[in-house]
Every structure is written in C-alpha cells, then in structure tokens.
Amino acid sequence: MKILVTGGAGYLGCWVTYELLQKGHKVRIFDRMCFGYPEEADWLKDTNVEIIQGDIRHWQEFPDLFNEIDVVIHLAGLANDPTCALCPITAREVNVDSTVELARQSSQKGVRKFIFASTCAVYGKGIGDWLDEDSPTNPISTFSQTKREAEEKLMILAHENFSPVIARFSTLFGYSPRMRFDLAINQMVSTAERQKRIEVRGGGNQWRPFLHVRDCARAITLICEAEQQKIHNQIFNIGHNSLNKRIIDLAQEIASVIHGTEIDVVRDDEDLRTFRVQFQKFITQFHFQPEYTIQKALQEITDWLERYPHEDPFFDKYINVLQFKKLRKIPVQEGGEPTAPLFIPLAKPVMGHEEEDAVIQAMRSGWLTSGHNIHAFEQNFASAVGAKESVAVSSCTAAIHLCLVEAGIKAGDEVITPPITWVSTINTLLNMGVKPVFVDVDPLTYNIDPRQIEEKVTEKTKAIIPVDLAGHPCDLDEIQKVADKYHLLLIEDAAHALGAEYRSQKIGSIAKRTCFSFYATKNITTIEGGMITLSNSEEAKYLRILATNGLADTAWDRYGRSAFLRPQELITAGFKYPMSNISASIGMEQIKKLHSFNSIRQRLATRYFYSLSEIDEITLPTVKDYVQHAWHLYIIRINSQKVNKSRDEIAFMLRQENIGIGIHFYGVHLHPYIQQVCGVRPEDCPTATKISDEILSLPLHPLLTEENIQYVVDAIKKVIYYVRHH
Ligand SMILES: Cc1ncc(COP(=O)(O)O)c(C=O)c1O
C-alpha cells in the first residue's frame, strides 16, 4: 500500500514510517520538519520513502499530496497540553479545522482509511474507575478538547468507501530518532540521570496509561493493514492495561533503578487529569501485546544521554512548548509560526443589528431601488459633513463621472489628477475621451502637490480632482487658488476622507464638489454607494436628474403615495447611477456611527504611531497640523535605502505572518496601458514613482482589537529585524 503519514518525521512518525517500510509499504511523509530532519532515522534515504515538507494548514499548496494514497495516518498536530494552552486558536486550527479538512480531502481523493492520532487524555478527569471506548469523555485541556472535537467531526465523514479510525494513544515513551524529553517517562529518566532528581507535579496520585513509542507504531500498522469493516468508524484505545500507572509510583520505579535519585513532589495544584484506561478492545481484536517495557526504555534513554553527553535534553528542540515559543519568533518564511494566529484583515465593514433591521424594513416596504430612505440619508449626510446639499449615487466613481458631465467636460478636455489614486477616476476620464494629466504628489502626505499644478494647466484643462489619500485632506486652499486663477472646477475625491477636516472645516463643505465612497471597506458603507456634496440646490437637482436616466422624477416620485402621475419628461441624456433604497437604509444607520468609528480609527492610528515610531526602516504617516485625519488607511513607507528587501518581499512576509496588508496605491502612471494612452513616463512624477514601490497599508478598521494591533506591530518588528540581519 501507499501510505501518507502526516507528522511522519515526528517522535511517533519516525517509528510508524519504519514499521510500514518493514512491512513492505511505500510511505509519503508530510511533515513541517520544525524540529529538523530526524538524522538518526535509517529510512531517510530509503527509496520507498518520499518526503514532502509542508504544514497541514497549507495542504492546498500540495495538489499531489493524495495521489495514489490508500491510507492516511494523520499524526501531525499541535501536541501536548502546555503547547496548546499557549495558543488555543492555533491548537484549534491545527488539531480540528486542518484535520477535518485533510480528512475531507482524503475522502474526496479516494483514500479508504483515515487513521487519526487522538489521545487517552480525552478521558481527562476520568468519569469512572476504568475507562473504555464507551466511557464518557471529559477533556479538560485545550489539547484534549481539540482532539475530542476532531474525533467527533471525523466520525461524521464516514461513508461506505471512507473509514475514519480514531486511535487514542497512551502517553508514549522510549527512544525515537526524533527525541522528545517532555513526555513523563522520558523526562523523569533524563532529570534522574542528569540532575539526580525527579520532579512530580500535580500531587502524583493521578493515573496515566503509558506505551512505548515503537509498540504504538506497531499498533498503528496493524490498524492500517486491517480489513476495512473491522476498523470502519471505530475508536480504539491504544495501550495495555498493565501499563496504567500512578505518576508517583512511576517516579519511584525509575528512582529505584537510577541510584541516588531524589523524588521531589511539588505541592502545586492537584492535577485533575486522571484516567486509568481499558485496552481490551484493541488487544482482543488485534492480539496486541506490547514488546517494550518501561525498564527497556529506561536503558534506551540512558544510552541516548551517554551517547550525547553535551546535548541538553531540556533544550528547545526536545520540549514541544519551548520549540513552539521559539518558532513564534522566527518568520514563517524561515519555517516559523505566524505572529498572528488568525488572519487579521486589512479592512472590514462593521454592520450591527441596526443595519440588519433597517434592511429588513426597507425590503418589506417593497421600495428596493428608489424610496424615501434616499432622501433621508442625503439630508443626514449633508448635515454630518456641513454641506447644504447631498446627492446619493451608486458609487464614488459614478459621483465623479456625474460631476464631470454636469460641468460640461467632454472629449478632448484635460483634467488634472495625482497618479496615486484609484484607477476608476482615470478610467472614467478615458471613457469620456478626456485626457488625465498627472501632477506629482507631496513626499510627506502623498497628496497632490499644489505647487506643481500650475505648470500642467493648459487651455484644455477644465478641472482638478485631488484625492484626500488615506483620509488626510489635501491642501485645499492652495489648490483652490490655482483653480480660481484658471477657472477650473475642483472635484475633491474624498472617498477616504469622510469625517476629516481641513482648517477646522468639514470635508464635504469646502470644495465646489466633493465625492465620497461607501464601498464595503470605507469609513462607512452602504455596500456600494457614493455621495456628492455641494452648496447649490439647483445644481444638486440637476445632478439627481443626471443620475436617474435624465428623467425629471424617480419611480418614488412617479408611483409613491403622494405621486401625481403624468408623462415623464426626459431632460438630458443621463445615467443609471442612483443609490438603492436598501443601501440608503444602511447608510442612515452607518452615518450615526461615523463619529464612533472614526474615534476608534484615530485611537488605533495613535497606537501604531507609538508602537512603530522607533523602527528606522519605516516611515509613519505625516499628519499636517491643519487637518483632522479620517484614518481610512494607515500607510507606512519602507525606506528602500535602509532595507535590503523590496516592499513586495516585505509585504509577502507580513502576509505569511497573517497580517492583511495592501498597497494604496501603485501609481496609475506606471501601468503600461496608461503610459501608452496618456504618454506619461515614470520620471514625470518621480515622487509617485518612488513611493509606489515603498508604501504599504496596515490593517485599520473599527473591529481591530488591542491584541490585533499588537500582533501587527510584533509581525512588523519580527520581519524588519529579520531583514535587518539577513
Ligand atoms: C481614492 C478613491 N477614489 C475613488 C474610489 C471609487 O469609489 P467607488 O468604489 O465607490 O466607486 C475609490 C475606491 O476605493 C478610491 O479609493
């Protein structure tokens, strides 16, 4: 048979692989190798062994993993109580989620048996004197709880051609090519040998079943080779009744052999985990008898300690929890553990019950597209940003388009914009036949540099579209001066700047036209949506007409309760850009929360500032004293002259640490297509060109916790310090 052994280079895996090879099987090992290669394993060069280095959490990266596999022996997992207690999220991810996913894949790929390495520790605070497979489980540690959870989920996956088998192992002991000294017997022998003492924790009266690692490997091989119906969806306790011991008795047994050993019963908390286990089911069905005694293991371990007199058995690589702690300090790229146990997204919408209720109400009203919420949202929005008028539309892109059309801007005209912007603005201009003219950005705020605008103005220039990048308002007074001088329309792209202020005036109340976005990740969202604010009611009315196909009235006006039905007048060639009534109902609730959302963003930005400011290799955002920042994004800059890795490499490393990062934005002028159609070159906007390869946005949204921010900070430090020294 061809057998996939996850964790095949581990303490037990080494012997399982050995046993399977002895029986003439072929073995594919899938192992993270985070304890190194088991150099002492004599099968390392065996042609019947194939080694794939990988993490079960990322099995998708190995599409051929299950090819030709008959049986999966799933040993990989986060082992033992202290390691799982250190990071319960990772324990669950590895021991439950990835395990179940692996089994599901196995089943789909035609694997017939899936043998899962569980533990007798699922009996935990044992309910009953002698525990067998029918006894209730009572796991009381994260480790045993995750194993039990996985057991239950695996059993459900059973079907005619797929047999999950649960093997509940005793606590293992003895020599293995990949040695562990954090297992009770191995630890006692090594402390007795090296320190002449045995420390007994938890009182010593607790029962545990033990089994030699090689006997366990043999037991697994028996299951692997058994007839399908014998093992189908079965649970087996793996061990032997005679090997149930009280911890104190075990310590005395070892101390009696290693002369001069003192037993130190530490009077700490009583260990509540005590289980004396029955192994009759497995012993009877498989005629299983252990071959290795504790005495024999004692000799093996003593030999090991003599063979490696300079090796410290209490060093990281022999103690799982220490190794795990060490791995967390190493970048994932180098085989370490991710800083954040779960992925921290760059942005996340915040929707509450209020939004849910509002949506349901809007749906039940029957007014899905046009409706009364739109007008109400426009009014609330206008008052929130201090504008006289607001026109709700389907997106910020639509908002900008309408402003351009309303201003009579047409093919052949030119519009000034910074290249550090979202592509939709440029697309809109190009689709209108309007030429985007790029003006470089300020090296501190990355907003359009007002001092460079004038030199780009020509007779064809009709408007300027500055962008309040990340939520930092542009220098509007300076831009307005140029606009006034050349009679240009100022359309402020405030997609990021809802809630921001410029010289104590709210964004939305300053420029002739301000366009906002309510895209899912923005400071407030309507799923998709946008708004134009302005001060002229007639112009607002016309913009509404343009947004509704050029018709004077909306469906709400035509068919609503107070409507007066008459033929519709088409006033101009308009667009279909209205906001839906459902979106507006969400917007109504979101705008109420804007202040609290932005306060959280501000607090998180301050946290980043204090935690990251001492890192030389990165530059933090500049905030001019004349603005109130909306903190839509937190953009840092990697100082390329101080770092020997590219921004993209650093971004990749951070992503591996489970940190969601983004690039806002890669200069539009750098896209070959834009260079071709607009005749722009990278050197025309040198600052934008440079920062395009250096900026990086960090996670920032109101759902981030202090812990999340700490993870982001720790990940940045880990990656930067690593890069600094390599
Ligand atoms: C600066 C900027 N302008 C405009 C837009 C377009 O907004 P929308 O997606 O609402 O069309 C975005 C969207 O991310 C943006 O970041």
The ligand as an ORCA input file, in Angstrom:
! r2SCAN-3c Opt
* xyz 0 1
  C      -9.391     57.430     -3.901
  C     -10.601     56.719     -4.441
  N     -11.393     57.337     -5.300
  C     -12.485     56.742     -5.801
  C     -12.826     55.474     -5.460
  C     -14.020     54.823     -6.072
  O     -15.005     54.551     -5.142
  P     -16.204     53.575     -5.526
  O     -15.726     52.198     -5.339
  O     -17.272     53.937     -4.528
  O     -16.592     53.863     -6.907
  C     -12.038     54.786     -4.560
  C     -12.361     53.422     -4.180
  O     -11.688     52.721     -3.488
  C     -10.890     55.427     -4.026
  O     -10.078     54.782     -3.168
*
